């Protein structure tokens, strides 16, 4: 016998009645599984984000199929803990479940309503109205009305389906409003996770429309629509930036209106679920000590083709910036320079952010080596744009970059010819490194090649023999 039939039987056999002074029968108790659930009082709190301030709460009595019977409205007030609380004095409920709806303002002419179902028991003093339960409420209706499940079975199945659909066994049904960070800067969003899925970081109107879309589709199928998951992940990822904070520490955090609630640390489970991107670490990978890359291959994402990088020195995953996609990755443990569209950038040691660099000597030193009698020597050349600079040292071995050769044309056999050739090749192709080892490139009217030796300072682009 399913729950609905059992409930009806209890209504026939389990309702205790007595005659009132008016001669009418008055219900004084209803029982479910031997436990009195009505008349009963309700006490609860609204566990939504603190900037979502409820105007009131609706208490809706329902029938065996969760169809509304009648409703009342009760006010909300802040309790001693600063939470929005509501209460309903003793009231009769025909069935041992009730729909409770917190109502929030949206704009001058609209409201946001998030209905959820609550199982009534003898004492109902710890009701928590929260977004995950509201998303799930439509699925409970479907399972009871179309699948003939009783309330407890429908709710248990809906919870299981949500956990399967959202790929988490803990966070998806939590209403705890905090971020829990653990190893490798990975974060669990707990009850904040559903706000990300509903795109709260954009606006209230987008949040509410996405909520209704999620609720409707989950109600029909018990599955979180994959296209909606990708759209939500895209919206969330769009709020993240790579930046150096006031203490000079590189961060990858969300900078949106939700950041004040702590929704700023990256929950990579969400990205793995939405994109299929393997942004996670194993012990074996972590011990390699090098950076790791993961490309987004989901073609429905706005970030299709973009790359996540795990920077070992930083200790967390982050999305490469568009500038990095163009001029190369800026890693925390390296000091380098690069050029893009005529602008020069510096990646400083201890930072993972490219910054515009205007100091001429700094750029030349980073791109070609220090002109200080150390990593390069007298006569080595460098190019910035179309300008040629040469490192020259005096008799006391004091070295500086000079531009006195800027308009000089060098021919094969000239003292600086090979140095200038390497400088132009570095400008065009990058330094002769392990990435270019064995490559032959066309440079003006000649060909140059790169032969790279680990640990050598003599790795340069050289004229191909015979030219």
QUIMOCOR-V959985 format. One line per field, one symbol per residue. phi: phi as a letter, one per 40 degrees, with the letter a starting at -180 (. if undefined). psi: psi as a letter, one per 30 degrees, with the letter a starting at -180 (. if undefined). burial: I if it has 24 or more other C-alpha atoms within 12 Angstrom, else O. Layout:
phi->???
psi->???
burial->???
//
This chain:
phi->.cccccccccccbbccbaccccgccbcbabbbfgbcbacabbbabccbdcccbccabcbbcbccbgccbaabbbcbbccccgccbbabcdacbcbcaacbbcbbcbacbabbbbcabbccbcbbbbcbcacdccccccccdccccbbgccccccccccccccccccfacbccbcbccabbcadggcbbcfccdcccdcfcccacccdcccdcccccccccbgbcdcccccccccccccccbcaccccgccbbbcbaccdccgcbccccccccccbgcccabbdcccccgbcbbaccbcccccbdgcbcbccdccgacaccccccccbhcbcccbbababafgbbbbbccgabbcbcbbcdcccccccbhccagbcbbdgcbabbgccbbbcbbcccgcbacbbcbdbcbbbdhcdcdcccccccccccbgccbccbdgcbbcbfbbbbbbbbbdgccccacbccdgc
psi->kleeeeeeeeeefgkkllklffflkkkfkkkjhgkkfklllkklljhlkffjjkelkkjjklafggkkelllkllklkafggljlllklklkkelhllkkjkklkeaegllkkiklkkkkaekifhkjkleeeeefeeeeeeeeeffglleeeeeeeeeeeeeeeghkgeefgkgkilkjkakggkkkfbffefeeeghffdleeeeeeeeeeeeeeeeefgkjkeeeeeeeeeeefffkkklkafggkkljlkiaffefggifkkjfeeeeeefgkiilkleeeeffgllkkkkjgjffkfgkflkkkjjeeeglklkkleeefeflkjkegljlllkkhfkklkjkkglhkkkkkfjeeeeeeeeflkihgcfllkfkllkjbgkkkkjkkafggkklkkgfgegkkklkflegeeeeeeeeeeeeflljaffgkfkkkkjbglkllkjkkkgkfgjlklkkkf.
burial->OOIIOOIIOIIOOIIOOOOOOOOOOOOOIIIIOOOIIIIIIIIIIIIIIOOIIIIIIIIIIIIIIIOIOOOOOIIIOOOOOOOIIIIIOOIIIIIIIIIIIIIIOOOOOOOIIIIIIIIIIIOIOOIIIIIIIIIIIIIIIIIIOOOOIIIIOIIOIIIIIIIOIIIIOOIIIIIIIIIOOOOIIIIIIIIIIIIIIIIIIIOIOOIIIIIIIIIIIIIIOIIIIIOIIIIIIIIIIIIIIIIOOOOOOIIIIIIIOIIOIIIIIIIIIIIIIIIIIIIIIOOOOOOOOOIIIIIIOIOOIOIOOIIIIIIIIIIIIIIIIOIIOOIIIIIIOOIIIIIIOOOIIIIIOIIIIIIOIOOIIIIIIIIIIIIIOOOIIIIIIIIIOOIIIIIIOOOOOOIIIIOOOOOOOOOOOOOIIIIIIIIIIIIIIIIIIOOOOOIOIOIOOOOIIIIOOOOOOOIIIIIOOOO
//
